[in-house]
């Protein structure tokens, strides 16, 4: 298995990547902002994407977006092909794109919004903290991307302050200030309690959160 910074020779996977992302969202019954092959191609050409390849077969993908004139960076579109799920590949891809983001945009805050508990766990292990939407980018271009999500009306009803997604943020300045290495949280950290509070407000069962964040 190769996990690489995507380049021009990977552009032909763009449609398959989009189809896999959309099909995964349908299976989970969750909302997701739609991507187009053209958009994915742009990310690959700009050196802002990570792809996993097994032989010549597409296995997984994730890309980088920049917002607020480079002050914020998002690792988006994380997907693993069904044939390669259950092998820890999502974690390895997320680590790779996180490292790439830190190297390419060292002063940017890295954030994401997701409904997936598995992605929340990966982010948590990388050092992200759960935050309210007000602590994320206020770049309208980012939030306009939510318009294609099935849950967009929920975001609008809450005046853009809350949706079914959870916001998570990695702030390099705060990490350095607190002398806290990436991926480390103290056992008595308020992080887990805060995340539980956010998700419980959206009626997510406590046992699911406790199970995934227990490790």
Secondary structure, 3 states (H helix, E strand, C coil): CEEEECCHHHHHHHHHHHHHHHHHHHHHCCCCCCCCHHHHHHHHHCCCEEEEEECCEEEEEEEEEEECCCCEEEEEEEEECHHHCCCCHHHHHHHHHHHHHHHHCCCCEEEEEECCHHHHHHHHHHCCEEECHHHCCCCHHHHHHHHHCCCHHHHHHCCCCCCCCEEEEECHHHHHHCCCCCCCCCCCCCHHHHHHHHHHCCCCCHHHHHHHCCC
